[in-house]
Amino acid sequence: MRFLIFISVFVTLYALLHFYAFLKVQRAFVLARWVSILLICFLLFMVFSPIFIRVLERSGMETPASLLAHTGYVWMGFLFLFVCSFFALDLYHLLGTLGARLIHTPLGRWLPSPRAAFYIALVVSVSAAGYGYIEALNIHTKQVTIRTTKIPKELGRFRIVQISDIHLGLIVGEWRLKRILRKVREAKPDILVSTGDLLDGQIHDMSKMVDVFRGVSAPYGKFAVSGNHEFYAGIEKCTDFMKKAGFVVLRGDTHDIRGVLLVMGVDDKAVNRRGTSAGASEYDLLSDLPGDRFVLLLKHRPDLDRRCKECIDLQLSGHTHGGQIFPFSLIVKMLYPVYAGLSEFREGAFIYVSRGAGTWGPPFRLLAPPEITIIDLYGTPADALKK
């Protein structure tokens, strides 16, 4: 039921964006009747293209699904940028009109005509989409250092490498995965963690990607948790893929990493809604843990359970993509106060939210570059931390 509501809301909002764009085209140009009909048919098809993509994918028709995905999601990103550009122009036009009335001076020459506004929005959106496509391919490495009294000083540096939100599927494939994991290997992790949405959509033949993952070594282990998209694709199939790729899948479990730290992971709440969670919540897990151990929590969404704040030393999350495409990031920031980067929620305890390494939907990233994260833990005496 929740999924049907989500689809209904999504289609309605997406249709409104198309309707807005259609009105702007009509204002800018005098369209022949047959041109208007063809344009309406095209826009209607694109409104429902995400649903068509999933139907084709579920039917095993990967080639047409991939072609439609690349076309439909590029269009989605372009349309979003086009509409945002026109919103800005409409706001400028409104302010200009109000200003002209206030100062009793005509400002018409400073306001673009409907056709000029269309071309301005077109140039801005195409340029932003082109830049966003290039930015999505440029994987950044984010370095974080955390000092703690809870791991042995003699251990020296303990390196955690985090990947998140790769969304392997029709858009992000083997070539992109190899680029991401090349940077992971260069970082030489002690442990590798995946904080959800490793996969996107249906899973058919992904054996090559399993082999790519198995080529990445981490002496203390590789650990993964589910994201909401693992639920959409099928949690059991996704769990099987992650295990074959060499990950220990934590679904309400705790794992002791050779006396250095405790790593625990929980299912995303999208999985919990359908009653398919395999394990306990973080609150249940933390209730019996010793207080002198460094606790690392892997949780897809950057939600902090207030009951657990005193027990967690580091939470690693993803999900937000850092907004992925500006100005959508402004909405994401309102939904998630910690939507990207490192934040201290109590003295000596942190949450880090990765922007993710892949893309969902449009293969663009605008002012939210993809990343893998390197977290270096150093054991430090208490008196040294106070200095």
C-alpha positions as MATLAB code, in Angstrom:
seq = 'MRFLIFISVFVTLYALLHFYAFLKVQRAFVLARWVSILLICFLLFMVFSPIFIRVLERSGMETPASLLAHTGYVWMGFLFLFVCSFFALDLYHLLGTLGARLIHTPLGRWLPSPRAAFYIALVVSVSAAGYGYIEALNIHTKQVTIRTTKIPKELGRFRIVQISDIHLGLIVGEWRLKRILRKVREAKPDILVSTGDLLDGQIHDMSKMVDVFRGVSAPYGKFAVSGNHEFYAGIEKCTDFMKKAGFVVLRGDTHDIRGVLLVMGVDDKAVNRRGTSAGASEYDLLSDLPGDRFVLLLKHRPDLDRRCKECIDLQLSGHTHGGQIFPFSLIVKMLYPVYAGLSEFREGAFIYVSRGAGTWGPPFRLLAPPEITIIDLYGTPADALKK';
ca = [
       0.000    0.000    0.000;
       2.817    2.409    0.915;
       4.545    1.633   -2.375;
       1.369    2.350   -4.369;
       0.987    5.678   -2.568;
       4.624    6.502   -3.351;
       4.141    5.659   -7.044;
       0.959    7.745   -7.210;
       2.618   10.759   -5.610;
       5.709   10.402   -7.796;
       3.736   10.153  -11.051;
       1.555   13.128  -10.066;
       4.517   15.367   -9.252;
       6.442   14.223  -12.329;
       3.384   14.906  -14.510;
       3.109   18.427  -13.062;
       6.733   19.127  -14.033;
       5.967   18.023  -17.588;
       2.805   20.124  -17.672;
       4.732   23.190  -16.504;
       7.367   22.635  -19.201;
       4.657   22.190  -21.844;
       3.055   25.499  -20.878;
       6.407   27.255  -21.216;
       6.945   25.797  -24.688;
       3.459   26.885  -25.722;
       4.110   30.429  -24.514;
       7.439   30.630  -26.322;
       6.319   29.256  -29.691;
       3.222   29.092  -31.866;
       2.817   25.326  -32.253;
       0.840   23.666  -35.013;
      -1.889   21.342  -33.742;
      -0.084   18.186  -34.843;
       3.142   19.352  -33.175;
       1.280   19.929  -29.897;
      -0.250   16.444  -30.104;
       3.159   14.810  -30.746;
       4.715   16.793  -27.903;
       1.924   15.775  -25.504;
       2.335   12.103  -26.483;
       6.105   12.315  -25.913;
       5.667   13.978  -22.527;
       3.062   11.432  -21.419;
       5.393    8.603  -22.408;
       8.250   10.155  -20.425;
       6.004   10.617  -17.364;
       5.449    6.859  -17.203;
       8.898    5.820  -18.468;
      10.232    4.948  -14.958;
       7.361    2.461  -14.603;
       7.979    1.056  -18.093;
      11.662    0.610  -17.180;
      10.803   -1.468  -14.105;
       8.299   -3.590  -16.039;
      10.871   -4.335  -18.754;
      13.527   -5.049  -16.143;
      11.305   -7.416  -14.162;
      10.465   -9.228  -17.410;
      14.157   -9.880  -18.035;
      14.293   -7.566  -21.083;
      17.510   -5.875  -19.992;
      18.581   -4.373  -23.324;
      15.391   -2.337  -23.965;
      15.201   -1.568  -20.228;
      18.765   -0.226  -20.307;
      18.137    1.881  -23.409;
      14.951    3.344  -21.935;
      16.655    3.906  -18.571;
      19.477    5.928  -20.104;
      16.998    7.937  -22.177;
      14.324    8.338  -19.518;
      16.594    9.196  -16.596;
      18.703   11.637  -18.607;
      15.419   13.306  -19.559;
      14.327   13.314  -15.905;
      17.492   15.129  -14.839;
      17.298   17.581  -17.725;
      13.606   18.313  -17.061;
      14.270   18.968  -13.375;
      17.039   21.442  -14.221;
      14.916   23.042  -16.971;
      11.962   23.571  -14.629;
      14.222   24.927  -11.858;
      15.772   27.373  -14.335;
      12.327   28.548  -15.413;
      11.211   28.893  -11.794;
      14.155   31.225  -11.232;
      13.250   33.216  -14.357;
       9.595   33.412  -13.279;
      10.670   34.693   -9.878;
      12.911   37.280  -11.540;
      10.012   38.322  -13.789;
       7.666   38.608  -10.796;
      10.107   40.709   -8.779;
      10.809   42.884  -11.813;
       7.111   43.481  -12.399;
       6.487   44.363   -8.747;
       9.536   46.638   -8.731;
       8.313   48.454  -11.816;
       4.965   49.142  -10.154;
       6.602   50.362   -6.955;
       8.944   52.831   -8.651;
       6.495   53.679  -11.452;
       9.114   53.008  -14.084;
       8.757   50.523  -16.982;
      11.344   47.761  -16.744;
      10.171   45.744  -19.706;
      13.520   45.833  -21.491;
      15.120   44.088  -18.480;
      12.589   41.242  -18.539;
      13.106   38.447  -21.077;
      10.314   37.579  -23.487;
       8.773   34.072  -23.220;
      10.912   32.885  -26.142;
      14.106   34.410  -24.739;
      13.323   32.891  -21.333;
      12.889   29.484  -22.981;
      16.308   29.692  -24.637;
      17.954   30.900  -21.413;
      16.445   27.996  -19.459;
      17.428   25.564  -22.221;
      21.068   26.699  -22.284;
      21.337   26.681  -18.477;
      19.765   23.227  -18.085;
      21.764   21.608  -20.903;
      24.997   23.094  -19.546;
      24.201   22.002  -15.990;
      23.241   18.512  -17.151;
      26.487   18.163  -19.107;
      28.536   19.283  -16.133;
      26.519   17.032  -13.814;
      27.161   14.006  -16.021;
      30.917   14.616  -15.910;
      30.848   15.263  -12.152;
      29.049   11.937  -11.568;
      31.991   10.091  -13.143;
      34.638   11.880  -11.092;
      34.898    9.810   -7.882;
      36.372   11.785   -4.981;
      38.177   10.399   -1.953;
      37.105   11.934    1.350;
      39.562   11.608    4.254;
      38.424   11.663    7.905;
      40.532   11.226   11.055;
      39.010   10.229   14.397;
      40.942    9.855   17.645;
      39.541    7.694   20.406;
      40.527    6.168   23.724;
      38.635    2.964   22.929;
      41.089    1.268   20.599;
      44.654    0.260   21.532;
      47.257    2.932   20.882;
      49.701    0.198   19.897;
      47.511   -0.679   16.918;
      48.433    2.596   15.231;
      46.105    3.537   12.419;
      42.996    1.463   11.775;
      41.491    2.285    8.391;
      37.808    1.959    7.500;
      36.819    2.536    3.878;
      33.141    3.250    3.295;
      31.239    2.845    0.047;
      27.566    3.707   -0.199;
      24.724    4.153   -2.684;
      26.472    2.729   -5.736;
      23.125    1.596   -7.224;
      24.479   -1.124   -9.466;
      21.997   -1.827  -12.219;
      20.933   -0.410  -15.564;
      22.782    2.912  -15.230;
      25.764    2.134  -12.996;
      27.507   -0.930  -14.357;
      30.741   -2.874  -14.300;
      32.872   -0.090  -15.795;
      31.860    2.420  -13.096;
      32.215   -0.202  -10.368;
      35.801   -0.905  -11.409;
      36.629    2.815  -11.134;
      35.137    2.974   -7.654;
      36.874   -0.155   -6.387;
      40.196    0.934   -7.865;
      40.159    3.816   -5.400;
      39.138    1.438   -2.614;
      42.143   -0.795   -3.326;
      44.446    2.231   -3.434;
      43.237    3.189    0.059;
      44.293   -0.228    1.464;
      41.431   -0.632    3.941;
      41.614   -2.655    7.134;
      37.860   -3.123    6.767;
      35.536   -2.240    3.900;
      31.924   -1.325    4.683;
      28.937   -0.795    2.411;
      26.138    1.278    3.939;
      23.277    0.306    1.661;
      21.872    0.717   -1.843;
      24.704   -1.285   -3.313;
      22.181   -2.605   -5.818;
      19.332   -1.043   -7.746;
      16.523   -2.832   -9.547;
      16.380   -6.463  -10.529;
      19.333   -8.843  -10.361;
      19.923  -11.175  -13.282;
      23.472  -11.923  -14.396;
      25.790   -9.990  -12.085;
      28.508  -12.608  -11.771;
      31.122  -10.281  -13.309;
      30.441   -7.676  -10.638;
      30.787  -10.320   -7.932;
      34.243  -11.102   -9.289;
      35.189   -7.401   -9.242;
      34.248   -7.158   -5.552;
      36.106  -10.324   -4.679;
      39.266   -8.718   -6.052;
      39.197   -6.202   -3.183;
      40.899   -7.421   -0.008;
      40.410   -6.120    3.526;
      42.341   -8.064    6.188;
      39.768   -7.458    8.951;
      36.763   -8.141    6.749;
      34.088   -6.628    4.513;
      30.685   -5.755    5.972;
      27.418   -4.584    4.416;
      23.889   -3.544    5.388;
      20.738   -3.206    3.340;
      19.362    0.024    1.939;
      15.863    0.792    0.731;
      16.768   -0.218   -2.820;
      17.811   -3.700   -1.713;
      14.240   -4.006   -0.497;
      12.832   -2.818   -3.834;
      15.039   -5.238   -5.781;
      14.381   -8.182   -3.455;
      16.174   -8.431   -0.147;
      16.977  -12.149   -0.329;
      18.531  -11.901   -3.797;
      20.501   -8.823   -2.787;
      21.756  -10.480    0.391;
      22.883  -13.460   -1.659;
      24.767  -11.146   -4.060;
      26.524   -9.341   -1.209;
      27.589  -12.607    0.389;
      28.969  -13.890   -2.908;
      30.842  -10.587   -3.270;
      32.634  -11.356    0.007;
      30.620   -9.226    2.446;
      29.410  -10.244    5.864;
      25.821   -8.995    5.727;
      24.754   -7.516    9.065;
      20.989   -7.681    9.560;
      20.663   -6.893   13.237;
      23.996   -8.530   14.026;
      27.190   -7.594   15.863;
      30.666   -8.676   14.777;
      33.791   -8.500   16.922;
      36.757   -7.426   14.809;
      39.645   -9.156   16.553;
      39.260   -7.236   19.772;
      39.762   -3.871   18.009;
      36.142   -2.760   17.692;
      32.574   -3.967   17.469;
      30.796   -3.460   14.166;
      27.040   -3.768   14.084;
      24.531   -3.267   11.305;
      20.773   -3.064   10.918;
      18.332   -3.388    8.050;
      16.950   -0.262    6.468;
      13.488    0.596    7.753;
      12.035    0.032    4.266;
      12.749   -3.653    4.866;
      11.275   -3.527    8.364;
       7.951   -2.158    7.062;
       7.229   -5.445    5.328;
       8.212   -7.554    8.323;
      11.195   -9.104    6.532;
      13.915   -7.827    8.863;
      16.225  -10.639    9.868;
      17.436   -9.193   13.147;
      17.234   -6.731   15.985;
      17.234   -2.931   16.015;
      20.278   -0.957   17.098;
      18.654   -0.308   20.468;
      18.261   -4.046   21.101;
      21.828   -4.711   20.006;
      23.375   -1.967   22.110;
      21.603   -2.814   25.351;
      24.048   -5.605   26.231;
      27.301   -4.242   24.774;
      30.266   -3.364   27.015;
      30.850    0.383   27.345;
      34.615    0.243   26.915;
      34.589   -1.033   23.321;
      34.556    1.163   20.199;
      31.171    0.633   18.564;
      30.753    1.160   14.827;
      27.141    1.221   13.603;
      26.305    0.716    9.930;
      22.870    2.130    9.124;
      21.675    3.210    5.706;
      19.632    6.277    6.644;
      21.295    9.006    8.718;
      18.779    8.760   11.539;
      20.153    8.867   15.071;
      18.216    6.887   17.657;
      18.261    9.103   20.742;
      18.244    6.048   22.995;
      21.534    4.876   21.483;
      23.593    8.056   21.402;
      25.538    7.170   24.537;
      26.486    3.745   23.186;
      27.639    4.501   19.623;
      31.084    5.885   18.850;
      30.726    6.131   15.077;
      27.698    5.738   12.823;
      28.251    5.411    9.082;
      25.275    6.134    6.827;
      24.375    7.144    3.275;
      21.003    7.397    1.503;
      20.962   11.176    0.914;
      23.458   11.336   -1.993;
      24.255   14.795   -0.644;
      21.170   15.868   -2.581;
      22.721   14.587   -5.858;
      21.409   17.469   -7.989;
      21.277   21.069   -6.818;
      18.811   22.595   -5.905;
      17.195   19.307   -4.829;
      19.898   19.189   -2.148;
      18.092   22.049   -0.353;
      15.064   19.791    0.164;
      17.240   16.883    1.311;
      18.945   19.141    3.841;
      15.576   19.977    5.386;
      14.683   16.280    5.691;
      18.048   15.210    7.100;
      19.877   17.743    9.305;
      23.080   15.718    8.809;
      22.840   15.083    5.081;
      26.536   14.882    4.162;
      29.897   14.791    5.914;
      30.998   14.420    9.522;
      29.049   15.605   12.550;
      29.742   15.155   16.266;
      26.577   14.235   18.189;
      28.282   13.933   21.582;
      31.846   14.424   22.758;
      34.067   11.929   20.976;
      31.176   10.332   19.032;
      30.392   10.986   15.367;
      28.087   10.278   12.476;
      29.424   10.359    8.938;
      27.007   10.552    6.005;
      28.466    9.600    2.646;
      27.322   11.312   -0.549;
      27.608    7.901   -2.185;
      29.563    6.758   -5.203;
      26.804    6.178   -7.727;
      23.598    7.827   -8.875;
      19.909    7.046   -8.607;
      17.701    7.980  -11.536;
      19.413   10.737  -13.558;
      23.101    9.910  -14.125;
      24.030   13.422  -12.960;
      25.514   14.968   -9.844;
      25.459   18.722   -9.473;
      27.366   20.254   -6.544;
      27.299   16.841   -4.818;
      30.331   14.913   -6.133;
      30.431   11.145   -5.618;
      32.804    9.820   -3.004;
      34.391    6.940   -1.234;
      35.281    7.707    2.370;
      38.457    6.832    4.246;
      38.082    6.952    8.033;
      41.319    6.579    9.990;
      40.936    5.647   13.644;
      43.824    6.338   16.020;
      44.025    5.106   19.593;
      44.853    8.137   21.765;
      45.168    8.486   25.580;
      42.435   10.510   27.279;
      44.831   13.264   28.419;
      46.079   13.716   24.854;
      42.507   14.220   23.549;
      41.983   17.128   25.939;
      44.937   19.081   24.592;
];
